[in-house]
Amino acid sequence: MTSTGQDSTTTRQRRSRHNPHSPPHDSSVTSKRGVKKGALLHSSPSLAELKKKGRMKKLSQAAEQDLVVGLKELDVNLEAKTLSGTGLVFDEQLNEFHCLWDDSFPEGPERLHAIKEQLIQEGLLDRCVSFQARFAEKEELMLVHSLEYIDLMETTQYMNEGELRILADTYDSVYLHPNSYTCACLASGSVLRLVDAVLGNEIRNGMAIIRPPGHHAQHSLMDGYCMFNHVAVAARYAQKKHAIQRVLIVDWDVHHGHGTQFTFDQDPSGGQSSFIWTCSHCHPSVIF
């Protein structure tokens, strides 16, 4: 009887070893044997892990919803034209002023003539999309300049040479001509025309060839050949009319564009966070 029982037990152990699908005799022994050396036992996730997974799922759903909304706002019209072309504003009327009492004054009509001739030589003039220049309105100039200053500049149209010289001498490095105010308004308006064209998806980019220049002009002050600060007016105009939130202004003139800097440094609406301005001017001792 005893030997028969031992044979039966031995037979069951051999069967278990050769047949992995046979039911285990001792579950505790089998579970220990079934775990490989170095393996970790799987346990149920903790409450903290479940909460973390839930938050991640919610964040993933929120991001997915944002993506869906963004895709819906995209213009996927395949027939829409791809923006191309560089706009150009150039008006000969901007050459109708000069210094009446100093023919050697550095700022003169020759500046625009030189730029135009170079564009022709390089074959670039005909490749641009031409836009008609327009005059800036007083309300547009007032985005940067005071009404009193604009009105004063407007009166220069009716001054004689002596009166113009007296007023010009109250500023630094400027002259005045009966056409200075008209041309300055046309110069500012030319830049605004390109702002509308670019942000209105008419062209990809643009260039305004204008004078008088503008980056030295301040809120109520002429300076360095400049009457109105065209780029500062354009930046504020882009914000107001086209709801542009941030504007980058890159000034690469040899002189510091302090008028533009002061405009946004003193911006009461927190303009330093809305306008980024950088200038690559040379050292003040450099003479050109």
C-alpha positions in Angstrom: 0.0 0.0 0.0 2.8 2.4 0.9 4.8 1.7 -2.2 1.7 2.1 -4.3 1.0 5.6 -2.8 4.5 6.7 -3.5 4.4 5.6 -7.1 1.1 7.5 -7.6 2.6 10.7 -6.1 5.7 10.3 -8.3 3.6 9.8 -11.4 1.6 13.0 -10.7 4.8 15.0 -10.2 6.3 13.7 -13.5 3.1 14.5 -15.3 3.1 18.0 -13.9 6.7 18.6 -15.1 6.0 17.3 -18.6 2.6 18.9 -19.0 2.6 22.6 -18.2 -1.2 22.8 -18.6 -1.9 20.3 -15.9 -3.5 21.8 -12.8 -0.9 22.7 -10.1 -0.9 20.6 -6.9 0.2 23.5 -4.7 -0.7 27.0 -5.8 1.7 28.6 -3.5 4.6 26.5 -4.6 3.7 26.9 -8.3 3.4 30.8 -8.1 6.9 31.0 -6.6 8.4 28.7 -9.3 6.6 30.6 -12.0 8.3 33.9 -11.2 11.5 34.4 -12.9 14.5 35.6 -11.1 14.7 39.4 -11.0 11.1 39.9 -12.1 8.7 42.2 -10.2 5.3 41.2 -9.1 2.5 43.2 -10.6 0.3 45.0 -8.2 -2.9 47.1 -8.6 -2.3 50.9 -9.3 -2.5 53.1 -6.3 -5.1 55.9 -5.9 -2.5 58.6 -6.6 -1.5 56.9 -9.9 -5.1 56.6 -10.9 -5.7 60.3 -10.2 -2.5 61.2 -12.2 -3.7 59.1 -15.2 -7.1 60.9 -15.0 -5.5 64.3 -15.1 -3.3 63.3 -18.0 -6.3 62.1 -19.9 -8.1 65.4 -19.2 -5.1 67.4 -20.4 -4.8 65.2 -23.5 -8.5 65.8 -24.3 -8.1 69.6 -23.8 -5.1 69.6 -26.1 -7.0 67.6 -28.7 -9.9 70.0 -28.5 -7.6 73.0 -29.0 -6.1 71.3 -32.0 -9.6 70.6 -33.5 -10.6 74.3 -33.0 -7.3 75.5 -34.6 -7.8 73.3 -37.6 -11.3 74.5 -38.1 -10.0 78.1 -38.2 -7.5 77.3 -40.9 -8.2 78.4 -44.5 -7.8 75.1 -46.4 -9.2 76.4 -49.6 -7.0 74.9 -52.3 -8.1 77.5 -54.8 -6.8 80.3 -52.7 -3.8 82.2 -54.2 -0.4 81.7 -52.5 0.8 85.1 -51.4 3.7 86.3 -53.5 5.3 89.5 -54.7 6.9 92.5 -53.1 5.0 95.7 -53.0 6.7 99.0 -53.8 5.6 102.6 -53.2 7.6 105.3 -55.0 6.1 108.8 -55.7 8.1 111.5 -57.5 6.2 114.1 -55.5 8.4 113.2 -52.6 11.3 114.9 -54.4 9.6 118.3 -54.3 11.3 119.8 -51.3 14.9 120.6 -50.4 16.9 123.0 -48.2 16.4 126.5 -49.5 19.5 128.0 -47.8 22.1 125.2 -48.0 22.6 123.3 -51.2 25.1 121.0 -49.5 22.6 119.7 -46.9 22.9 115.9 -46.8 19.2 115.2 -47.1 17.9 115.9 -50.6 16.1 114.5 -53.6 19.3 112.8 -54.8 18.7 110.1 -52.2 15.6 108.7 -53.8 17.0 109.1 -57.3 20.0 106.9 -56.3 17.7 104.2 -54.9 15.5 104.2 -58.0 18.5 104.0 -60.4 19.9 101.1 -58.4 16.6 99.2 -58.5 16.5 99.7 -62.3 20.1 98.5 -62.8 19.4 95.3 -60.8 16.2 94.6 -62.7 14.1 94.8 -59.5 11.8 97.7 -60.2 9.7 95.8 -62.8 9.5 92.7 -60.5 7.7 94.6 -57.8 4.0 95.3 -57.4 3.5 99.0 -57.5 1.1 100.7 -55.2 -0.2 104.3 -55.3 1.1 106.5 -52.4 -1.5 108.2 -50.2 -1.5 110.9 -47.6 -1.7 110.0 -43.9 -4.6 111.6 -42.1 -4.1 113.7 -39.0 -5.8 111.0 -36.9 -3.3 108.5 -38.1 -0.3 110.8 -37.3 -1.8 111.3 -33.9 -1.2 107.7 -33.1 2.4 108.9 -32.3 2.5 112.7 -32.5 0.6 115.4 -30.6 -2.1 117.4 -32.4 -0.3 120.7 -31.5 2.9 119.5 -33.2 1.1 118.3 -36.3 -0.7 121.7 -36.6 2.5 123.5 -36.2 4.1 121.5 -39.0 1.0 122.2 -41.2 1.5 125.9 -40.9 5.0 125.6 -42.5 3.2 125.4 -45.9 2.5 129.1 -45.6 5.8 130.4 -44.3 8.5 132.3 -46.2 12.1 131.2 -46.2 13.1 133.4 -43.3 10.3 132.0 -41.1 11.1 128.5 -42.1 14.7 128.9 -41.2 13.9 130.4 -37.8 11.6 127.5 -36.9 14.1 124.9 -38.3 16.9 126.3 -36.1 14.9 125.5 -33.0 15.4 121.8 -33.8 18.6 119.7 -34.4 19.8 119.0 -38.0 16.6 119.8 -39.9 15.4 122.2 -42.5 11.9 123.2 -43.6 10.4 123.8 -47.0 6.9 124.8 -47.9 6.4 121.3 -49.2 8.0 119.5 -46.2 4.7 118.9 -44.5 2.9 117.6 -47.6 5.7 115.2 -48.4 6.0 114.0 -44.8 2.3 113.2 -44.8 2.7 111.4 -48.1 5.7 109.4 -46.8 3.8 108.2 -43.7 0.7 107.4 -45.8 2.9 105.3 -48.2 4.0 103.1 -45.4 0.4 102.7 -44.2 -0.6 101.7 -47.7 1.8 98.9 -47.6 0.7 97.8 -44.2 -2.8 97.4 -45.5 -1.6 95.5 -48.6 0.5 93.0 -46.6 -2.0 92.5 -43.8 -4.8 92.4 -46.4 -3.1 89.5 -48.1 -2.5 91.5 -51.3 1.3 90.9 -51.3 3.8 89.1 -49.2 6.0 92.0 -48.2 6.7 95.6 -49.3 9.1 98.5 -49.4 8.3 102.2 -49.3 11.0 104.5 -50.9 10.2 107.7 -49.1 11.6 111.0 -47.8 11.8 112.8 -45.5 13.0 110.0 -43.2 11.3 109.4 -39.8 13.1 107.4 -37.2 14.5 110.5 -35.3 11.1 112.2 -35.0 9.6 112.2 -31.6 6.1 112.9 -30.1 6.4 116.7 -30.5 9.8 117.2 -31.9 11.6 117.3 -35.3 15.0 115.8 -35.3 17.7 114.6 -37.7 15.9 115.4 -41.0 12.7 113.8 -39.7 9.3 115.4 -39.2 7.0 112.3 -38.6 8.0 108.9 -37.4 6.7 106.8 -40.2 7.5 103.3 -38.8 6.2 104.1 -35.4 2.9 105.4 -36.9 2.7 102.2 -39.0 3.3 100.0 -36.0 0.5 101.6 -34.0 -1.7 101.6 -37.1 -1.2 97.9 -37.6 -2.3 97.3 -34.0 -5.3 99.6 -34.2 -6.7 98.7 -37.6 -5.6 95.1 -38.1 -5.5 94.0 -34.5 -1.9 93.0 -34.6 -0.7 92.2 -31.1 3.1 92.4 -31.4 5.3 94.3 -33.8 9.1 93.8 -34.4 10.9 96.9 -35.7 14.5 96.4 -37.0 16.3 99.7 -37.6 19.5 99.3 -39.6 20.4 102.9 -40.2 23.9 104.1 -39.4 22.4 106.4 -36.7 20.5 105.4 -33.6 16.7 105.7 -34.2 16.1 107.3 -30.8 12.8 108.7 -31.9 11.3 105.3 -32.4 12.8 104.0 -29.2 11.4 107.0 -27.2 8.0 106.5 -28.7 7.6 103.0 -27.3 9.6 103.5 -24.1 7.1 106.2 -23.2 4.1 104.2 -24.4 1.3 104.6 -21.7 -0.4 101.4 -22.9 2.5 99.2 -22.0 3.9 99.2 -25.4 7.2 97.6 -24.5 5.4 94.3 -24.3 3.7 95.0 -27.6 6.6 96.4 -29.6 10.1 94.9 -30.0 12.6 97.4 -31.4 16.2 96.7 -32.3 18.8 99.1 -33.9 22.1 98.2 -35.5 23.5 101.8 -35.6 27.2 102.5 -35.6 29.2 104.1 -32.9 28.5 107.9 -32.6 32.1 108.7 -33.6 31.6 107.2 -37.0 31.3 109.8 -39.7 29.9 108.9 -43.1 
